[in-house]
């Protein structure tokens, strides 16, 4: 596939975590179609292998099981990729969980699990990638955040808190790493129809409520998110750092 040089990712060594999720899989496929050298990581090796098998033979990515909440495993995985390929150009983290309930009813376990996956895991990934990229003179780190990084919704005490903290973490990381040529950004997507949101969107009233809060009147689609990720990874996004780029149809304007 021939690409505008501003949006070229061919040959880039890219780790995608949360790679088998609804959004992560789409990002992985689109990067693979554009010639990126992918290492896909997620919790289930069998699911990873199935995803890898869906790629054309010459674009089949490597896979590795990874729990992003396991500090040592994250450090080893990121270091091993850089050692094997001689470099690490980018890390895209699409891992996340979605636990919602009113504050008064939210369990401690759900709150702590949400913080672990949506915030602590991204911290481990950012730190591991930053160490390697800083020594190499540059790189790109992109996390999936959410419009919930900014807006407040009832029952989102855990989810919104984790995503708001993630957006602030990438700002601090971006400021520290900018002199070393490493950009750190996040995507703040509106509600996207994936297995993660299936329960929410299967309720007609909840679905209608979600749509009513998006001025463009539709849900976010994985393709919308990939376009933003591509921009942040490619040369065209070289001067963008510390940003949560809201791909939301105007949701954060409401």
N, C-alpha and C positions, 0 to 999 in steps of 0.2 A: 504494500500500500504506500503510494507516494504521498508525502506530507509536506506542508509548508514548513520551512526550517524553523520558524518560530514555535512550532508545535511538534517538533521532532523528538521522539524518545527512543528511536531505534538504537539497540546496543546497550542501553542503560541497564545496569544491574539493579533490580528493584525487588525488595521484599514487600509482600502484601500479607498482612496479618488479618485474621477474620475473613480469610479468603473465600470460604465456602458459603458465607451468608448471602442474602439476596443482593445486597449492594456490593459486597466484596467480590463475589463471583463475576459480576458485570464489569467491575473495574479491572479485574484480572484478565478477562477475555479481551477487553478493548485494548489494554496495554500489550497483550500478547499479539493481537492483530497488527499492532504498529511496531513490532519487532523488539520490544523490551525483553531482556533476559530475566525471567521471573523466578522467584523462589516463593512458593505459596505456603502459608502456615496457618494452621487452625488446630482445634482440639482433636478432631477425629481423622486418623490417617486414611481410613477407608473412604471417607467422603472426599478428602483431598485427592486421593488417587482417581476417583471417579471424575472429579473436575478436571484433573490433568489429562485424563484420557479423552476428554471432549475437545481438546485442542488439536489442530492439525499436527501431523508428525514432526515437521521441522520447527514447530513453535511450542512443543510440549514442555511445560515448565517443570522445574524440580519442586519437590514438596518436602515438608518437614512438620511433624506434629509439634505443636507448641501451646503451652498454657501461658498466656502473657502475664499471669499473676505470679508465676514462678520466676523469681529474680535471677537465680543461677541459670535456669534454662534459657531465659531471654538473652543474658550475656553470652552464653555459649553459642546460641543459634546465630545471633548477629555476627559474632566474631568468626564463626565457621564460614558463613557466606562470604565475608570479606576476604578471608584467607583463601578460599577455594577459587574465587573469581578475580582476586587481585585488587578488588575495590568494592565499595558499596555506594551507588549513586543516589539511591532514594529508598525511603521507607514509607509505605502507605498503610496506616492502621485503620481497618474497618471493623475491628472487633467491638462488641458492645452488648449490653443486656438492657432490658426495659422492664422495670418493676414499678408498678404504680398503685397507689392507695392513698387515702386521706392520711395526713400526718398522724392523727390520733389513732389510726389503725395500722400504720405501716410497721411491719415487724423489724426488729433490730437486724435479723439475718438478711432480709431483703435490702435494707439500707447499706449494710456493710458489704454485701456481695456487689451491689451496684457501684460503690466506691472502688472496690477492688478491681473490677473489670473495666469500668469507664474512666478511672482516674489513675489508680496505682499502676495498673498494667501499662497504660500509655506513658507514664513516667519512666518505668523500667525501659521501655522501648526507645523513648527519646534519649535517655541517658546513654544507652548502649550504642545507638547509632551516632550520637553526637561525638562520642569518644573517637570512633573510627573516622568519621567524616572530618572532624577538626584536624586530625593528623594528616589526612589526605588533601586538605585544602578546599573542601567544599562538599555539598550534598543537599538533598531536599528531604524534608520530613513533613508529612501531611497526615493529620488525624481527621476522622469523622466526628464532629461535634453534633450540633443540632440547633434549630431555632430556640430550643429550650435553654441554650446558653444565655439567651437574652430575655425571652418572654417568660411570663409565669402562667402556668396552668394548674388548676386544681388537681390534686392527687399526684403531682410530679415532684414531691419533696425530695426523693432520692435521685431520680433521673435528672431533673433540672439542676440540682446542686452539683452533681457529678460533671455535667456538661459545661456549666458555668465555670467551675474550677479548671476544667480542661482548657477552656479558652484563655483563661488567665495564665495558666502554666505555659502555654505556647508563646504568649507574649514575653514572659520572662526568659524563656529559652531562646527565643528569637533575638532578644537584645544581647544576650550573652554570646550567642554564636555568630551573629552577623559579621564581626571582624574576621571570623575564620572561614567565611564563604558559605556557611550553612544557613539555609532558610527553613523556617518552621512556621507552618500555617495549619489552619483547620477549615473544614467545610461545615457550614451551619445549614443543613438541609431541613426543609419542611417535611411533614409526614410523608413517608414514601411507602408504597404498598409492597411489603415484603412479608416473609413468614413472621418476623418480629412484631409487625403491627396487624397481623391478620385478625386477631381477636377484637381489637379496637374497631377496625374498619368493617367487620362483618355485622356490626350493629348499625342498622340504617340511621338511627337517630344520631349516634356518635359520628358516623361518617358525614352526615349532613352538617353537623356542628363543626367538624374539622374543615370541611370545604367552605363553610360560611366565613371562616376567619382568614382565608387566603384570597386576596383581591383578584388574582388571576383565575380563580374558580376551578382549579384542578390540583391534584396531588403532585408532589414531586415524583419524578421518574428516575430510575438509575442512570439513564443517559444524561440527564441534567447534571447529575453529580459527577459522572465521568468526565464531562467536558471541563468542569472546574478543576478536577484533579489533574487532567492533562495539561491545562494551562499552568498550574503551579509546579509541575514537574519539568516542563519544557523550557527552552531558552526564553520564551516570551514572558515567563513568570519570574525571571531571575532577580528582579528588583522588588519583589513582593515578599514581605516577611512579617511575622507577628500578627497576621490577620485571621479573623474568622470570616470567611467569605460566605455570606448568606445566600443560599440558592433556595428561595422560598416563595416565589410568586408574590412577594409583597407582604408575607405573613408578619414580619417584624415591623411593618409600618402601622399595623392595626393597634 
